[in-house]
């Protein structure tokens, strides 16, 4: 399979969404804004089929990632996510993964 991110052969991960045939390499997943879930059943989704967080309030000014303590974007995005339970803790996706 060819990776839809880097276009090289050898992609072994396929989008979990039924009917989607996109494949990618694990290292290409973040570059392609794919979601890789390592809890419960291992699941991966391409950028188009990936689950999205519900809209939440934007983080307050100077909000930092609770893992690296660096500032987060001032909006929900692929790279910035919030805790689904409390909605007040913000993280960089790269720090969580």
C-alpha positions in Angstrom: 0.0 0.0 0.0 1.1 3.6 -0.7 1.0 6.0 2.2 -1.5 8.9 1.6 0.8 11.2 3.6 4.3 10.6 2.1 3.2 8.7 -1.0 5.8 6.0 -0.4 5.1 2.2 -0.4 4.9 0.0 2.7 2.0 1.7 4.5 0.5 -0.9 6.9 -2.0 1.1 8.8 -5.5 1.6 7.3 -8.2 4.0 8.4 -10.7 2.2 10.6 -13.7 4.0 9.0 -15.7 1.7 6.9 -15.3 2.4 3.2 -12.1 4.5 3.6 -9.1 2.9 2.0 -6.4 5.4 3.0 -3.3 3.8 4.4 -0.3 5.4 6.1 2.9 4.6 8.0 2.7 5.1 11.8 5.4 7.8 11.7 3.4 9.7 9.1 0.2 9.6 11.1 0.8 12.9 13.0 2.1 14.7 9.9 -1.1 13.7 8.1 -3.2 14.8 11.1 -4.5 11.2 11.6 -5.8 10.0 14.9 -4.2 6.9 16.5 -5.9 5.6 19.6 -3.9 3.4 21.9 -6.6 2.6 24.4 -9.2 -0.1 24.3 -9.1 -1.5 20.7 -6.2 0.0 18.8 -7.9 2.3 16.2 -6.6 4.7 13.6 -8.4 7.2 11.4 -7.3 9.4 8.5 -7.6 13.2 8.7 -11.0 13.2 7.0 -12.6 10.4 9.1 -11.0 11.2 12.5 -13.3 11.7 15.5 -13.4 15.4 16.6 -13.8 16.8 20.1 -17.0 18.6 20.9 -16.7 22.4 20.8 -15.6 23.8 24.1 -14.8 27.3 25.3 -11.4 28.6 24.1 -8.6 28.3 26.7 -7.9 31.3 28.8 -5.0 33.6 27.9 -1.6 32.1 28.9 -3.1 28.5 29.2 -0.3 26.0 29.1 -0.1 22.3 28.3 -0.2 20.3 31.6 2.5 18.0 30.3 5.2 20.3 28.8 4.0 23.6 30.4 4.3 25.4 27.1 1.5 27.6 25.8 -1.3 26.0 23.8 -3.2 27.5 20.9 -6.1 29.7 21.8 -8.6 27.3 20.1 -9.4 23.7 19.8 -7.5 22.2 16.9 -5.7 19.0 15.8 -2.7 20.0 17.8 -4.5 21.3 20.8 -7.0 19.2 22.8 -8.8 19.5 26.1 -9.7 16.9 28.7 -13.1 15.5 27.8 -14.0 15.1 31.5 -13.2 18.5 33.0 -13.0 20.6 29.9 -10.4 22.9 31.6 -7.2 21.0 31.2 -5.5 21.6 27.9 -2.8 19.6 26.1 -0.7 19.4 23.0 -1.7 16.3 21.1 2.0 15.5 20.6 2.5 15.5 24.4 -0.5 13.1 24.9 0.6 10.7 22.2 
